[in-house]
Protein backbone atom coordinates (compact mmCIF):
# COMPACT_ATOMS: atom_id res chain seq x y z
CA UNK A 1 0.00 0.00 0.00
CA UNK A 2 2.65 2.53 1.04
CA UNK A 3 4.86 1.68 -1.91
CA UNK A 4 1.97 2.01 -4.35
CA UNK A 5 0.93 5.34 -2.85
CA UNK A 6 4.49 6.61 -3.02
CA UNK A 7 4.74 5.58 -6.68
CA UNK A 8 1.55 7.46 -7.50
CA UNK A 9 2.74 10.61 -5.75
CA UNK A 10 6.07 10.44 -7.56
CA UNK A 11 4.27 10.05 -10.87
CA UNK A 12 2.10 13.08 -10.17
CA UNK A 13 5.19 15.05 -9.15
CA UNK A 14 6.98 14.13 -12.34
CA UNK A 15 3.96 15.16 -14.37
CA UNK A 16 3.96 18.47 -12.55
CA UNK A 17 7.60 19.15 -13.42
CA UNK A 18 6.90 19.41 -17.15
CA UNK A 19 8.97 21.45 -19.54
CA UNK A 20 8.41 23.08 -22.90
CA UNK A 21 9.20 20.96 -25.94
CA UNK A 22 10.38 21.72 -29.44
CA UNK A 23 7.22 21.58 -31.59
CA UNK A 24 6.76 18.23 -33.31
CA UNK A 25 4.19 16.53 -35.54
CA UNK A 26 2.18 18.96 -37.64
CA UNK A 27 3.54 21.84 -35.54
CA UNK A 28 6.99 21.04 -36.95
CA UNK A 29 5.86 21.57 -40.53
CA UNK A 30 7.59 24.71 -41.78
CA UNK A 31 9.46 25.26 -38.52
CA UNK A 32 12.79 26.79 -39.52
CA UNK A 33 14.12 28.01 -36.16
CA UNK A 34 13.27 27.50 -32.50
CA UNK A 35 15.14 29.08 -29.62
CA UNK A 36 14.16 27.49 -26.31
CA UNK A 37 16.37 30.02 -24.45
CA UNK A 38 16.99 27.42 -21.75
CA UNK A 39 20.10 29.12 -20.46
CA UNK A 40 21.53 29.78 -23.92
CA UNK A 41 20.54 31.21 -27.31
CA UNK A 42 21.02 28.09 -29.42
CA UNK A 43 18.56 27.22 -32.17
CA UNK A 44 17.20 23.67 -31.74
CA UNK A 45 16.09 23.31 -35.38
CA UNK A 46 18.06 25.16 -38.04
CA UNK A 47 21.36 26.04 -36.42
CA UNK A 48 20.65 29.79 -36.28
CA UNK A 49 22.41 30.21 -32.96
CA UNK A 50 22.29 33.59 -31.25
CA UNK A 51 24.58 35.63 -29.03
CA UNK A 52 23.52 36.61 -25.52
CA UNK A 53 24.03 40.30 -24.74
CA UNK A 54 23.59 40.74 -21.00
CA UNK A 55 20.60 38.47 -20.42
CA UNK A 56 20.66 35.97 -17.53
CA UNK A 57 19.08 32.52 -17.02
CA UNK A 58 15.81 32.36 -15.11
CA UNK A 59 12.87 30.03 -14.50
CA UNK A 60 10.51 29.30 -17.38
CA UNK A 61 6.72 29.06 -17.47
CA UNK A 62 6.92 25.59 -15.88
CA UNK A 63 9.12 26.76 -13.02
CA UNK A 64 12.23 25.03 -14.39
CA UNK A 65 15.53 26.63 -13.45
CA UNK A 66 17.51 27.93 -16.45
CA UNK A 67 14.48 27.31 -18.65
CA UNK A 68 14.26 30.89 -19.93
CA UNK A 69 16.28 34.08 -20.21
CA UNK A 70 15.68 37.25 -18.21
CA UNK A 71 15.92 40.75 -19.75
CA UNK A 72 16.50 43.76 -17.47
CA UNK A 73 14.84 46.42 -19.61
CA UNK A 74 18.04 48.21 -20.54
CA UNK A 75 20.66 47.49 -23.18
CA UNK A 76 20.43 43.70 -23.23
CA UNK A 77 19.00 41.31 -25.80
CA UNK A 78 19.80 38.31 -27.99
CA UNK A 79 21.29 38.83 -31.42
CA UNK A 80 21.10 36.31 -34.28
CA UNK A 81 23.49 37.66 -36.88
CA UNK A 82 22.31 35.46 -39.80
CA UNK A 83 18.68 34.59 -39.10
CA UNK A 84 16.12 32.99 -41.41
CA UNK A 85 14.75 35.87 -43.50
CA UNK A 86 11.03 36.33 -44.17
CA UNK A 87 11.45 38.13 -47.51
CA UNK A 88 9.52 36.47 -50.35
CA UNK A 89 7.32 34.40 -48.04
CA UNK A 90 3.59 34.66 -48.66
CA UNK A 91 2.94 32.91 -45.34
CA UNK A 92 4.87 32.77 -42.09
CA UNK A 93 4.42 32.57 -38.33
CA UNK A 94 6.31 34.07 -35.39
CA UNK A 95 5.66 32.99 -31.82
CA UNK A 96 7.19 33.28 -28.35
CA UNK A 97 6.42 32.92 -24.65
CA UNK A 98 6.97 36.08 -22.59
CA UNK A 99 6.52 37.14 -18.99
CA UNK A 100 6.55 40.95 -19.17
CA UNK A 101 7.05 42.98 -16.01
CA UNK A 102 4.82 45.95 -15.20
CA UNK A 103 7.71 48.28 -16.11
CA UNK A 104 6.92 47.57 -19.77
CA UNK A 105 3.75 49.65 -19.41
CA UNK A 106 5.89 52.77 -19.22
CA UNK A 107 7.60 52.42 -22.59
CA UNK A 108 7.38 50.78 -26.02
CA UNK A 109 8.54 47.17 -25.76
CA UNK A 110 9.74 45.18 -28.76
CA UNK A 111 9.58 41.42 -28.29
CA UNK A 112 11.68 40.72 -31.38
CA UNK A 113 12.39 42.00 -34.85
CA UNK A 114 14.79 42.63 -37.71
CA UNK A 115 15.44 46.37 -37.90
CA UNK A 116 18.01 48.37 -39.85
CA UNK A 117 17.56 51.37 -37.56
CA UNK A 118 15.18 54.11 -36.35
CA UNK A 119 13.02 55.62 -39.09
CA UNK A 120 13.97 53.10 -41.75
CA UNK A 121 11.41 51.13 -43.72
CA UNK A 122 13.73 48.14 -43.82
CA UNK A 123 12.36 46.35 -40.79
CA UNK A 124 9.70 44.23 -39.13
CA UNK A 125 8.89 44.14 -35.43
CA UNK A 126 6.50 42.42 -33.05
CA UNK A 127 5.86 44.22 -29.81
CA UNK A 128 3.88 46.59 -27.64
CA UNK A 129 3.64 50.25 -28.54
CA UNK A 130 1.97 53.16 -26.77
CA UNK A 131 -1.05 54.75 -28.40
CA UNK A 132 -2.99 57.51 -26.63
CA UNK A 133 -1.95 56.24 -23.20
CA UNK A 134 -3.02 52.69 -24.07
CA UNK A 135 -0.86 49.77 -25.06
CA UNK A 136 -1.42 47.63 -28.12
CA UNK A 137 0.34 44.57 -29.48
CA UNK A 138 1.21 44.91 -33.14
CA UNK A 139 3.21 43.47 -36.01
CA UNK A 140 4.77 46.29 -38.00
CA UNK A 141 6.54 46.33 -41.36
CA UNK A 142 8.35 49.52 -42.38
CA UNK A 143 8.63 52.90 -40.75
CA UNK A 144 5.73 54.42 -38.85
CA UNK A 145 3.39 56.06 -41.33
CA UNK A 146 4.98 54.30 -44.28
CA UNK A 147 4.60 50.67 -43.31
CA UNK A 148 1.83 48.28 -42.41
CA UNK A 149 0.54 47.73 -38.89
CA UNK A 150 -1.38 44.64 -37.86
CA UNK A 151 -2.71 45.69 -34.50
CA UNK A 152 -4.55 43.90 -31.71
CA UNK A 153 -7.31 45.68 -29.79
CA UNK A 154 -6.17 47.91 -26.93
CA UNK A 155 -4.82 45.54 -24.29
CA UNK A 156 -3.51 47.93 -21.63
CA UNK A 157 -2.03 45.84 -18.80
CA UNK A 158 -4.07 42.70 -19.42
CA UNK A 159 -1.02 40.78 -20.58
CA UNK A 160 1.71 42.80 -18.91
CA UNK A 161 2.73 42.21 -15.32
CA UNK A 162 0.62 39.11 -14.80
CA UNK A 163 2.66 36.08 -15.78
CA UNK A 164 3.53 34.11 -18.88
CA UNK A 165 1.66 34.49 -22.18
CA UNK A 166 2.07 33.11 -25.69
CA UNK A 167 2.25 35.84 -28.35
CA UNK A 168 1.83 34.63 -31.94
CA UNK A 169 1.59 36.39 -35.30
CA UNK A 170 0.51 34.40 -38.36
CA UNK A 171 0.50 35.81 -41.90
CA UNK A 172 -1.31 34.39 -44.96
CA UNK A 173 -1.10 36.50 -48.08
CA UNK A 174 -2.18 39.99 -47.02
CA UNK A 175 -4.07 38.82 -43.94
CA UNK A 176 -2.33 38.93 -40.58
CA UNK A 177 -3.70 37.47 -37.36
CA UNK A 178 -2.49 38.18 -33.83
CA UNK A 179 -3.03 35.47 -31.21
CA UNK A 180 -2.55 35.65 -27.47
CA UNK A 181 -2.59 32.44 -25.44
CA UNK A 182 -3.85 30.50 -28.45
CA UNK A 183 -6.83 32.78 -29.12
CA UNK A 184 -7.12 35.12 -32.12
CA UNK A 185 -7.49 38.68 -30.80
CA UNK A 186 -7.23 40.56 -34.08
CA UNK A 187 -7.15 39.89 -37.82
CA UNK A 188 -6.65 42.52 -40.50
CA UNK A 189 -5.65 42.96 -44.14
CA UNK A 190 -2.80 45.04 -45.50
CA UNK A 191 -0.44 45.13 -48.48
CA UNK A 192 2.42 43.54 -46.60
CA UNK A 193 5.83 42.90 -48.10
CA UNK A 194 8.84 42.03 -45.97
CA UNK A 195 11.73 44.17 -47.28
CA UNK A 196 14.38 42.25 -49.17
CA UNK A 197 17.19 44.54 -48.05
CA UNK A 198 17.00 43.94 -44.30
CA UNK A 199 20.60 43.41 -43.23
CA UNK A 200 20.11 43.76 -39.48
CA UNK A 201 20.32 40.72 -37.23
CA UNK A 202 17.25 39.25 -35.62
CA UNK A 203 17.09 40.63 -32.11
CA UNK A 204 15.05 39.02 -29.35
CA UNK A 205 14.15 41.36 -26.51
CA UNK A 206 14.57 44.63 -28.43
CA UNK A 207 14.48 46.36 -31.81
CA UNK A 208 15.88 49.62 -33.19
CA UNK A 209 18.59 49.25 -30.57
CA UNK A 210 15.96 50.05 -27.96
CA UNK A 211 12.50 49.13 -26.76
CA UNK A 212 14.19 46.76 -24.35
CA UNK A 213 12.10 43.98 -22.79
CA UNK A 214 11.81 44.01 -19.01
CA UNK A 215 10.89 40.44 -18.16
CA UNK A 216 11.55 36.90 -19.38
CA UNK A 217 11.29 35.14 -22.74
CA UNK A 218 11.36 31.49 -23.79
CA UNK A 219 10.43 29.28 -26.73
CA UNK A 220 10.79 31.60 -29.74
CA UNK A 221 9.80 30.03 -33.05
CA UNK A 222 9.71 31.04 -36.72
CA UNK A 223 7.78 29.07 -39.34
CA UNK A 224 7.87 29.57 -43.14
CA UNK A 225 4.17 28.80 -43.25
CA UNK A 226 1.06 30.14 -41.53
CA UNK A 227 -0.10 28.13 -38.55
CA UNK A 228 -3.84 27.62 -38.46
CA UNK A 229 -5.93 28.70 -35.48
CA UNK A 230 -6.13 25.09 -34.28
CA UNK A 231 -2.36 24.74 -34.58
CA UNK A 232 -1.77 27.93 -32.59
CA UNK A 233 -4.12 26.58 -29.93
CA UNK A 234 -2.13 23.33 -29.86
CA UNK A 235 1.09 25.31 -29.61
CA UNK A 236 -0.26 27.14 -26.58
CA UNK A 237 -1.18 23.83 -24.95
CA UNK A 238 2.35 22.56 -25.61
CA UNK A 239 4.10 25.65 -24.29
CA UNK A 240 1.91 26.56 -21.32
CA UNK A 241 1.93 25.13 -17.80
CA UNK A 242 -1.25 23.66 -16.27
CA UNK A 243 -2.71 25.50 -13.31
CA UNK A 244 -1.41 24.30 -9.92
CA UNK A 245 -4.94 23.14 -9.12
CA UNK A 246 -4.65 20.67 -11.99
CA UNK A 247 -1.78 18.90 -10.24
CA UNK A 248 -3.73 18.83 -6.99
CA UNK A 249 -6.75 17.28 -8.70
CA UNK A 250 -4.55 14.67 -10.35
CA UNK A 251 -3.05 13.77 -7.01
CA UNK A 252 -6.42 13.59 -5.26
CA UNK A 253 -7.85 11.51 -8.09
CA UNK A 254 -4.93 9.08 -8.04
CA UNK A 255 -5.14 8.62 -4.28
CA UNK A 256 -8.93 8.24 -4.46
CA UNK A 257 -8.65 5.52 -7.08
CA UNK A 258 -6.10 3.71 -4.94
CA UNK A 259 -8.40 3.82 -1.89
CA UNK A 260 -11.34 2.47 -3.89
CA UNK A 261 -9.25 -0.41 -5.17
CA UNK A 262 -8.05 -1.15 -1.64
CA UNK A 263 -11.61 -1.27 -0.30
CA UNK A 264 -12.67 -3.57 -3.13
CA UNK A 265 -9.90 -6.00 -2.25
CA UNK A 266 -10.79 -6.09 1.45
CA UNK A 267 -14.56 -6.33 0.90
C-alpha positions as CSV (number, residue, x, y, z in Angstrom):
1,X,0.0,0.0,0.0
2,X,2.7,2.5,1.0
3,X,4.9,1.7,-1.9
4,X,2.0,2.0,-4.3
5,X,0.9,5.3,-2.8
6,X,4.5,6.6,-3.0
7,X,4.7,5.6,-6.7
8,X,1.5,7.5,-7.5
9,X,2.7,10.6,-5.7
10,X,6.1,10.4,-7.6
11,X,4.3,10.0,-10.9
12,X,2.1,13.1,-10.2
13,X,5.2,15.0,-9.1
14,X,7.0,14.1,-12.3
15,X,4.0,15.2,-14.4
16,X,4.0,18.5,-12.6
17,X,7.6,19.1,-13.4
18,X,6.9,19.4,-17.2
19,X,9.0,21.4,-19.5
20,X,8.4,23.1,-22.9
21,X,9.2,21.0,-25.9
22,X,10.4,21.7,-29.4
23,X,7.2,21.6,-31.6
24,X,6.8,18.2,-33.3
25,X,4.2,16.5,-35.5
26,X,2.2,19.0,-37.6
27,X,3.5,21.8,-35.5
28,X,7.0,21.0,-36.9
29,X,5.9,21.6,-40.5
30,X,7.6,24.7,-41.8
31,X,9.5,25.3,-38.5
32,X,12.8,26.8,-39.5
33,X,14.1,28.0,-36.2
34,X,13.3,27.5,-32.5
35,X,15.1,29.1,-29.6
36,X,14.2,27.5,-26.3
37,X,16.4,30.0,-24.5
38,X,17.0,27.4,-21.8
39,X,20.1,29.1,-20.5
40,X,21.5,29.8,-23.9
41,X,20.5,31.2,-27.3
42,X,21.0,28.1,-29.4
43,X,18.6,27.2,-32.2
44,X,17.2,23.7,-31.7
45,X,16.1,23.3,-35.4
46,X,18.1,25.2,-38.0
47,X,21.4,26.0,-36.4
48,X,20.6,29.8,-36.3
49,X,22.4,30.2,-33.0
50,X,22.3,33.6,-31.3
51,X,24.6,35.6,-29.0
52,X,23.5,36.6,-25.5
53,X,24.0,40.3,-24.7
54,X,23.6,40.7,-21.0
55,X,20.6,38.5,-20.4
56,X,20.7,36.0,-17.5
57,X,19.1,32.5,-17.0
58,X,15.8,32.4,-15.1
59,X,12.9,30.0,-14.5
60,X,10.5,29.3,-17.4
61,X,6.7,29.1,-17.5
62,X,6.9,25.6,-15.9
63,X,9.1,26.8,-13.0
64,X,12.2,25.0,-14.4
65,X,15.5,26.6,-13.5
66,X,17.5,27.9,-16.4
67,X,14.5,27.3,-18.7
68,X,14.3,30.9,-19.9
69,X,16.3,34.1,-20.2
70,X,15.7,37.3,-18.2
71,X,15.9,40.8,-19.7
72,X,16.5,43.8,-17.5
73,X,14.8,46.4,-19.6
74,X,18.0,48.2,-20.5
75,X,20.7,47.5,-23.2
76,X,20.4,43.7,-23.2
77,X,19.0,41.3,-25.8
78,X,19.8,38.3,-28.0
79,X,21.3,38.8,-31.4
80,X,21.1,36.3,-34.3
81,X,23.5,37.7,-36.9
82,X,22.3,35.5,-39.8
83,X,18.7,34.6,-39.1
84,X,16.1,33.0,-41.4
85,X,14.7,35.9,-43.5
86,X,11.0,36.3,-44.2
87,X,11.5,38.1,-47.5
88,X,9.5,36.5,-50.3
89,X,7.3,34.4,-48.0
90,X,3.6,34.7,-48.7
91,X,2.9,32.9,-45.3
92,X,4.9,32.8,-42.1
93,X,4.4,32.6,-38.3
94,X,6.3,34.1,-35.4
95,X,5.7,33.0,-31.8
96,X,7.2,33.3,-28.4
97,X,6.4,32.9,-24.7
98,X,7.0,36.1,-22.6
99,X,6.5,37.1,-19.0
100,X,6.6,40.9,-19.2
101,X,7.0,43.0,-16.0
102,X,4.8,46.0,-15.2
103,X,7.7,48.3,-16.1
104,X,6.9,47.6,-19.8
105,X,3.8,49.6,-19.4
106,X,5.9,52.8,-19.2
107,X,7.6,52.4,-22.6
108,X,7.4,50.8,-26.0
109,X,8.5,47.2,-25.8
110,X,9.7,45.2,-28.8
111,X,9.6,41.4,-28.3
112,X,11.7,40.7,-31.4
113,X,12.4,42.0,-34.9
114,X,14.8,42.6,-37.7
115,X,15.4,46.4,-37.9
116,X,18.0,48.4,-39.9
117,X,17.6,51.4,-37.6
118,X,15.2,54.1,-36.4
119,X,13.0,55.6,-39.1
120,X,14.0,53.1,-41.8
121,X,11.4,51.1,-43.7
122,X,13.7,48.1,-43.8
123,X,12.4,46.3,-40.8
124,X,9.7,44.2,-39.1
125,X,8.9,44.1,-35.4
126,X,6.5,42.4,-33.0
127,X,5.9,44.2,-29.8
128,X,3.9,46.6,-27.6
129,X,3.6,50.2,-28.5
130,X,2.0,53.2,-26.8
131,X,-1.0,54.7,-28.4
132,X,-3.0,57.5,-26.6
133,X,-1.9,56.2,-23.2
134,X,-3.0,52.7,-24.1
135,X,-0.9,49.8,-25.1
136,X,-1.4,47.6,-28.1
137,X,0.3,44.6,-29.5
138,X,1.2,44.9,-33.1
139,X,3.2,43.5,-36.0
140,X,4.8,46.3,-38.0
141,X,6.5,46.3,-41.4
142,X,8.4,49.5,-42.4
143,X,8.6,52.9,-40.7
144,X,5.7,54.4,-38.8
145,X,3.4,56.1,-41.3
146,X,5.0,54.3,-44.3
147,X,4.6,50.7,-43.3
148,X,1.8,48.3,-42.4
149,X,0.5,47.7,-38.9
150,X,-1.4,44.6,-37.9
151,X,-2.7,45.7,-34.5
152,X,-4.5,43.9,-31.7
153,X,-7.3,45.7,-29.8
154,X,-6.2,47.9,-26.9
155,X,-4.8,45.5,-24.3
156,X,-3.5,47.9,-21.6
157,X,-2.0,45.8,-18.8
158,X,-4.1,42.7,-19.4
159,X,-1.0,40.8,-20.6
160,X,1.7,42.8,-18.9
161,X,2.7,42.2,-15.3
162,X,0.6,39.1,-14.8
163,X,2.7,36.1,-15.8
164,X,3.5,34.1,-18.9
165,X,1.7,34.5,-22.2
166,X,2.1,33.1,-25.7
167,X,2.2,35.8,-28.3
168,X,1.8,34.6,-31.9
169,X,1.6,36.4,-35.3
170,X,0.5,34.4,-38.4
171,X,0.5,35.8,-41.9
172,X,-1.3,34.4,-45.0
173,X,-1.1,36.5,-48.1
174,X,-2.2,40.0,-47.0
175,X,-4.1,38.8,-43.9
176,X,-2.3,38.9,-40.6
177,X,-3.7,37.5,-37.4
178,X,-2.5,38.2,-33.8
179,X,-3.0,35.5,-31.2
180,X,-2.6,35.6,-27.5
181,X,-2.6,32.4,-25.4
182,X,-3.9,30.5,-28.4
183,X,-6.8,32.8,-29.1
184,X,-7.1,35.1,-32.1
185,X,-7.5,38.7,-30.8
186,X,-7.2,40.6,-34.1
187,X,-7.2,39.9,-37.8
188,X,-6.7,42.5,-40.5
189,X,-5.7,43.0,-44.1
190,X,-2.8,45.0,-45.5
191,X,-0.4,45.1,-48.5
192,X,2.4,43.5,-46.6
193,X,5.8,42.9,-48.1
194,X,8.8,42.0,-46.0
195,X,11.7,44.2,-47.3
196,X,14.4,42.3,-49.2
197,X,17.2,44.5,-48.0
198,X,17.0,43.9,-44.3
199,X,20.6,43.4,-43.2
200,X,20.1,43.8,-39.5
201,X,20.3,40.7,-37.2
202,X,17.2,39.3,-35.6
203,X,17.1,40.6,-32.1
204,X,15.0,39.0,-29.4
205,X,14.1,41.4,-26.5
206,X,14.6,44.6,-28.4
207,X,14.5,46.4,-31.8
208,X,15.9,49.6,-33.2
209,X,18.6,49.2,-30.6
210,X,16.0,50.1,-28.0
211,X,12.5,49.1,-26.8
212,X,14.2,46.8,-24.3
213,X,12.1,44.0,-22.8
214,X,11.8,44.0,-19.0
215,X,10.9,40.4,-18.2
216,X,11.6,36.9,-19.4
217,X,11.3,35.1,-22.7
218,X,11.4,31.5,-23.8
219,X,10.4,29.3,-26.7
220,X,10.8,31.6,-29.7
221,X,9.8,30.0,-33.1
222,X,9.7,31.0,-36.7
223,X,7.8,29.1,-39.3
224,X,7.9,29.6,-43.1
225,X,4.2,28.8,-43.2
226,X,1.1,30.1,-41.5
227,X,-0.1,28.1,-38.6
228,X,-3.8,27.6,-38.5
229,X,-5.9,28.7,-35.5
230,X,-6.1,25.1,-34.3
231,X,-2.4,24.7,-34.6
232,X,-1.8,27.9,-32.6
233,X,-4.1,26.6,-29.9
234,X,-2.1,23.3,-29.9
235,X,1.1,25.3,-29.6
236,X,-0.3,27.1,-26.6
237,X,-1.2,23.8,-25.0
238,X,2.3,22.6,-25.6
239,X,4.1,25.7,-24.3
240,X,1.9,26.6,-21.3
241,X,1.9,25.1,-17.8
242,X,-1.3,23.7,-16.3
243,X,-2.7,25.5,-13.3
244,X,-1.4,24.3,-9.9
245,X,-4.9,23.1,-9.1
246,X,-4.6,20.7,-12.0
247,X,-1.8,18.9,-10.2
248,X,-3.7,18.8,-7.0
249,X,-6.8,17.3,-8.7
250,X,-4.6,14.7,-10.3
251,X,-3.0,13.8,-7.0
252,X,-6.4,13.6,-5.3
253,X,-7.8,11.5,-8.1
254,X,-4.9,9.1,-8.0
255,X,-5.1,8.6,-4.3
256,X,-8.9,8.2,-4.5
257,X,-8.6,5.5,-7.1
258,X,-6.1,3.7,-4.9
259,X,-8.4,3.8,-1.9
260,X,-11.3,2.5,-3.9
261,X,-9.3,-0.4,-5.2
262,X,-8.1,-1.2,-1.6
263,X,-11.6,-1.3,-0.3
264,X,-12.7,-3.6,-3.1
265,X,-9.9,-6.0,-2.3
266,X,-10.8,-6.1,1.5
267,X,-14.6,-6.3,0.9
